[in-house]
Amino acid sequence: MKTRLIEISFASDVALVHPEDARQMGIDIESRLLIRRNGMPIAAFSPMISQDLVGKGEIGIPKSVANALKLSDGEEVSAEGVTASESLNIMAKKTQGMRLSREEIRKLIADMVSGLLDDAAIAEFVTLQSTVGMDDDEIHELIRAMVETGNKIEFPYPVYDEHSIGGVPGNSKVALLAVPTSVALGLKVPKTSSRAITSPSGTADTMEALANVSLTTEEIRNAVEKAGGTIAWTGRLNLAPADDIMVRIERRLLLDPPSQVVASILSKKVSLGISGLVIDLPVGNGTKLQSEREAENLAAMFVKQGGKFNMSIKALITFGGEPIGYTIGPNLEAIEALTALMKGEASQSLMDKAMYIAGALYEMAGKANIGEGEAHARDAFKSGKSYEKFKKILEMQGGNPEVKPEDIPVGEYSETIYSNKSGAVTFIDNRALTIISRLAGAPLDKAAGIKLYVKIGNRVKSGDPLFKIYSSSSHRLSEALAFANSVKEIEIGTMLLKVFP
């Protein structure tokens, strides 16, 4: 058959086939269309039947998908209808609460990466992890399978990394301080990150406001060698590709089950040959972890699984009861991070978390005694060494090392929310601010988000600004504003709560 590139977009990978070809291949609604080049499978698609858009003997493929697969118009390929019945039976077994074997998990992940599992099946697997769960052995085999179905990057020296499970608005900018500070302390840090799943911005989304994050394997190696570190997106590296597939589904479901959190993060780090990893586990209202006990359980999972792959892990259980810093959303967070690096100072929550992480990495590398790493990190940051390393990282990733905060655009449409009474800020609803930011367009609209004017404990007067919403779309701003006016995302309290009788 021959490919036909079509100017059309779908939410999932879809290929168009003529009705006669579909009948000959036995394609039905449960089938996937597997395409091979020179006998080697390159992709599987959800088939769509059309006699108007493609002719007999043609396979219609969206141009964007074809470009990613390096398929040209009119290229000869072979195609066949296939089903993932074995993997579906494996998931049916998990639905009944049964434990999956190494071979079954490997089969699931292999079918996922090859494209045999469609989005509905992948969503089922993610949901099963949330509802039924996976034990330690299953998580270990899941990590192994995810690593083995992708590429690996090796370094001739020990490398370190940090990662947050997220869930706190404003958290994505922490790495932009912690990574260059760790590099300034002499560590090699190939920091990689996925894009946001449930938050208004992921580390890769925020860094992308300043530099290219879609690096190749060689670009990662080169940047680590010459700049000491990277802050990159994992998507182009084909490291544990099953993770990128599941992250895409998790983003739609707004689900991030603990077993997949551990497998997602560690599969990428194992693929990078990380020697030591610091995991940030925020606890508080609106976060993924509601209690310290819950955080300790997840920390134990990380430490146990990391040990099975000869990776040292230190988990930091941090306060997540309000946003980190004063901004939420990719560009706004990039502005705050860049300003902090240039000045050598930051808001207390941002500074504390970033320096805790960099200090812990420094201690893990054996370069400082336990409890002394943070002080070294603060010295490096305040002296400007972190900023100099960050500029080098920007340069190696194709960014402008002399970029200024005012060069980064924010949404042209904005609206400020004001306090309707005087008092002290007693509560900030993380979940509400996340929803507002996403309604405004973040993270896809990098210029969208929120700028906060207050934090918990601050005193305000009636009429004082509380926060400002930004968006590149007037319609999206209206939606975000409507939601903001329907909830109490920031509560103002007074000393007098009630008079009785």
HUZIGI-V476897 format. One record per backbone hydrogen bond with DSSP energy under -0.5 kcal/mol. NH is the residue of the N-H (numbers start at 1). CO is the residue of the C=O. Records with the same first field share a line. If there is no record, write none. Layout:
NH->CO, CO
//
This chain:
2->57
3->75
4->59
6->61
8->6
14->12
15->46
16->60
17->48
18->58
22->18
23->19
24->20
25->21
26->22, 23
27->22
31->28
32->82
33->45
34->32, 80
35->33, 43
36->78
37->40
40->37
42->35
43->35
45->33
46->13
47->45
48->15
50->17
58->55
59->2
60->16
61->4, 59
62->14
63->6
66->62
67->63
68->64
69->65
70->66, 67
71->66
74->3
75->72
77->1
78->36
80->34
82->32
88->84
89->85
90->86
91->87
92->88
93->89
94->90
95->91
96->92, 93
97->94
98->93
105->101
106->102
107->103
108->104
109->105
110->106
111->107
112->108
113->109
114->110
115->111
116->111
117->111
118->116
122->118
123->119
124->120
125->121
126->122
127->123
128->124
129->125
130->126
131->127
132->128
133->128
139->135
140->136
141->137
142->138
143->139
144->140
145->141
146->142
147->143
148->144
149->145
150->147
151->238
153->271
160->188
161->276
163->278
165->280
169->167
171->168
173->170
174->171
176->173
177->173, 174
178->174
179->175
181->177
182->178
183->179
184->180
185->181
186->183
187->182
189->187, 228
191->189, 230
193->232
204->194
206->202
207->203
208->204
209->206
210->207
211->207
212->397
215->213
220->216
221->217
222->218
223->219
224->220
225->221
226->222
227->223
228->223, 224
229->223
230->189
232->191
233->213
234->193
237->234
238->234
239->234
240->238
243->240
244->240
245->241
246->242
247->243
248->244
249->245
250->246
251->247
252->248
253->249
254->250
255->250
260->257
261->257
262->258
263->259
264->260
265->261
266->262
267->263
268->264
269->265
270->266
271->267
272->268
273->270
274->269
275->159
276->159
277->312
278->161
279->277, 314
280->163
281->279, 316
282->280
283->318
284->289
287->284
289->282
295->291
296->292
297->293
298->294
299->295
300->296
301->297
302->298
303->299
304->300
305->301
306->302
307->303
308->304
309->305, 306
310->307
311->306
312->275
314->277
316->279
317->315
318->281, 316
320->283
324->169
325->323
327->324
328->450
330->200
331->446
333->329
334->330
335->331
336->332
337->333
338->334
339->335
340->336
341->337
342->338
343->339
344->340
345->340
351->347
352->348
353->349
354->350
355->351
356->352
357->353
358->354
359->355
360->356
361->357
362->358
363->359
364->360
365->361
366->363
367->362
372->369
373->369
376->372
377->373
378->374
379->375
380->376
381->377
382->378
383->379
384->381
385->380
386->380
388->384
389->385
390->386
391->387
392->388
393->389
394->390
395->391
396->392
397->393
398->395
399->394
400->210
401->399
403->400
407->404
408->405
409->407
411->447
413->471
415->469
417->467
419->464
423->460
424->493
425->458
426->424, 491
427->491
429->489
430->428
433->429
434->430
435->431
436->432
437->433
438->434
439->435
440->436
441->437, 438
442->437
445->441
446->444
448->445
449->470
450->328
451->468
452->326, 450
453->466
454->466
457->425
458->455
460->423
463->419
464->461
466->417
467->417
468->451
469->415
470->449
471->413
477->473
478->474
479->475
480->476
481->477
482->478
483->479
484->480
485->481
486->483
487->483, 484
489->487
491->427
493->424, 491
497->495
//
